[in-house]
Amino acid sequence: MAGNPPIVVHRISASGGRRVTVRGRIMGLAHSDADVLELVARAGLPGPADLLADPTLVEWAGGRPHDYRRLELPP
């Protein structure tokens, strides 16, 4: 993590998708990069698609960037 990015894409939930917070405010659940960009725009931070690659703006917490797959739980 670089500093304190305003956008955090949290770990993948057991049901799939990742919670997105902007400046500490929960914006919703994202299932794709497009969803993240939509949630960020709703928070008033519109930007280019490449903002997701900027570690000063986005922290990918608890998982790989751009991965939204549902966790596979053992039987």
Backbone as numpy.savetxt, mean C-alpha at the origin, in Angstrom:
# Nx Ny Nz CAx CAy CAz Cx Cy Cz
13.06 1.20 5.09 12.22 2.38 5.09 13.10 3.61 5.09
12.74 4.59 4.32 13.50 5.83 4.24 12.72 6.93 4.97
13.14 7.29 6.17 12.47 8.35 6.90 11.10 7.91 7.38
10.11 8.74 7.13 8.74 8.47 7.54 7.81 8.74 6.36
7.70 7.80 5.41 6.88 8.04 4.22 5.42 8.28 4.59
4.74 9.17 3.86 3.33 9.45 4.17 2.39 8.32 3.79
2.80 7.44 2.89 1.94 6.36 2.41 2.53 5.03 2.90
1.68 4.22 3.54 2.12 2.89 3.97 1.17 1.86 3.37
1.75 0.89 2.67 1.00 -0.26 2.17 1.35 -1.40 3.11
0.39 -1.79 3.93 0.63 -2.74 5.01 0.70 -4.18 4.50
1.03 -5.10 5.40 1.18 -6.51 5.03 -0.11 -7.06 4.43
0.03 -8.14 3.69 -1.10 -8.78 3.03 -1.98 -9.42 4.10
-3.29 -9.20 3.96 -4.21 -9.81 4.92 -4.47 -11.26 4.55
-4.98 -12.03 5.48 -5.27 -13.44 5.24 -6.29 -13.63 4.13
-7.17 -12.66 3.94 -8.18 -12.76 2.89 -7.73 -12.16 1.56
-6.54 -11.59 1.55 -6.00 -10.95 0.35 -6.14 -9.45 0.42
-5.30 -8.76 -0.32 -5.31 -7.31 -0.31 -4.43 -6.76 0.81
-4.16 -5.47 0.71 -3.32 -4.79 1.68 -3.97 -3.48 2.10
-3.97 -3.24 3.41 -4.50 -1.98 3.93 -3.55 -0.86 3.52
-4.12 0.28 3.20 -3.33 1.45 2.80 -3.65 2.59 3.76
-2.59 3.18 4.32 -2.78 4.37 5.14 -2.01 5.53 4.51
-2.60 6.69 4.62 -1.96 7.92 4.14 -1.92 8.89 5.31
-0.70 9.24 5.71 -0.48 10.11 6.87 -1.22 9.60 8.10
-1.18 8.26 8.29 -1.77 7.64 9.45 -3.26 7.37 9.36
-3.88 7.80 8.29 -5.33 7.62 8.11 -5.59 6.40 7.23
-6.41 5.46 7.70 -6.74 4.27 6.92 -7.61 4.70 5.73
-7.14 4.36 4.52 -7.86 4.75 3.31 -8.67 3.60 2.71
-8.24 2.37 2.96 -8.98 1.24 2.43 -8.07 0.06 2.16
-8.63 -0.93 1.46 -7.93 -2.16 1.13 -7.62 -2.18 -0.36
-6.37 -2.43 -0.68 -5.94 -2.46 -2.08 -5.65 -3.89 -2.52
-6.07 -4.20 -3.73 -5.79 -5.51 -4.33 -4.88 -5.39 -5.54
-4.42 -4.15 -5.81 -3.54 -3.91 -6.96 -2.88 -2.54 -6.78
-1.87 -2.29 -7.61 -1.24 -0.96 -7.60 -2.25 0.12 -7.97
-3.14 -0.20 -8.90 -4.17 0.78 -9.31 -5.05 1.15 -8.11
-5.38 0.17 -7.28 -6.17 0.46 -6.08 -5.40 1.38 -5.14
-4.11 1.14 -4.96 -3.29 1.99 -4.09 -3.32 3.42 -4.62
-3.11 3.58 -5.92 -3.11 4.93 -6.51 -4.45 5.61 -6.33
-5.55 4.88 -6.46 -6.89 5.44 -6.26 -7.07 5.90 -4.81
-6.65 5.08 -3.86 -6.77 5.45 -2.45 -5.91 6.66 -2.11
-4.73 6.72 -2.69 -3.83 7.86 -2.48 -4.46 9.13 -3.06
-5.06 9.02 -4.24 -5.72 10.18 -4.86 -6.90 10.65 -4.01
-7.66 9.72 -3.44 -8.78 10.09 -2.57 -8.31 10.84 -1.33
-7.08 10.56 -0.93 -6.51 11.25 0.24 -5.96 12.63 -0.13
-6.03 12.96 -1.42 -5.56 14.26 -1.86 -4.10 14.30 -2.25
-3.49 13.14 -2.49 -2.09 13.07 -2.89 -1.95 12.45 -4.28
-2.54 13.06 -5.29 -2.40 12.47 -6.61 -0.94 12.50 -7.06
-0.59 11.54 -7.85 0.78 11.48 -8.32 0.91 10.48 -9.45
2.06 10.45 -10.06 2.29 9.51 -11.14 2.40 8.07 -10.62
2.17 7.12 -11.49 2.22 5.70 -11.11 3.57 5.33 -10.52
4.63 6.00 -10.93 5.96 5.64 -10.42 6.18 6.09 -8.97
5.21 6.78 -8.37 5.37 7.17 -6.97 5.45 5.94 -6.08
4.90 4.80 -6.53 4.93 3.57 -5.74 6.34 3.01 -5.60
7.25 3.46 -6.43 8.64 3.01 -6.37 9.52 3.95 -5.55
8.94 5.02 -5.04 9.71 6.03 -4.31 9.66 5.76 -2.81
10.74 5.28 -2.20 10.73 4.95 -0.78 10.57 6.16 0.14
10.74 7.37 -0.37 10.49 8.54 0.46 9.00 8.84 0.56
8.19 8.24 -0.34 6.74 8.44 -0.33 5.96 7.23 0.13
6.48 6.02 -0.17 5.73 4.79 0.10 6.58 3.79 0.86
6.01 3.28 1.94 6.63 2.17 2.66 5.80 0.92 2.38
6.45 -0.13 1.90 5.81 -1.44 1.69 6.12 -2.26 2.94
5.19 -2.32 3.88 5.42 -2.94 5.18 4.98 -4.41 5.16
5.84 -5.26 5.66 5.48 -6.65 5.86 5.27 -7.48 4.62
5.90 -7.13 3.54 5.77 -7.92 2.33 6.48 -7.28 1.16
6.54 -8.01 0.07 7.20 -7.48 -1.12 6.34 -6.40 -1.78
6.96 -5.39 -2.33 6.19 -4.38 -3.06 5.40 -5.01 -4.21
4.23 -4.48 -4.45 3.37 -4.86 -5.58 2.82 -6.27 -5.47
2.84 -6.87 -4.31 2.31 -8.22 -4.11 1.05 -8.11 -3.27
-0.06 -8.63 -3.80 -1.36 -8.51 -3.13 -2.03 -9.86 -2.94
-1.32 -10.93 -3.23 -1.91 -12.27 -3.18 -2.32 -12.66 -1.78
-3.39 -13.39 -1.69 -3.89 -13.91 -0.42 -2.86 -14.86 0.16
-2.68 -14.79 1.44 -1.75 -15.69 2.11 -2.30 -17.11 2.08
-1.44 -18.05 1.78 -1.82 -19.45 1.81 -1.53 -19.99 3.20
-2.58 -20.38 3.90 -2.41 -20.90 5.26 -2.36 -22.42 5.22
-1.51 -23.01 6.05 -1.43 -24.47 6.07 -2.74 -25.08 6.56
-3.07 -26.29 6.08 -4.34 -26.93 6.48 -4.35 -27.31 7.95
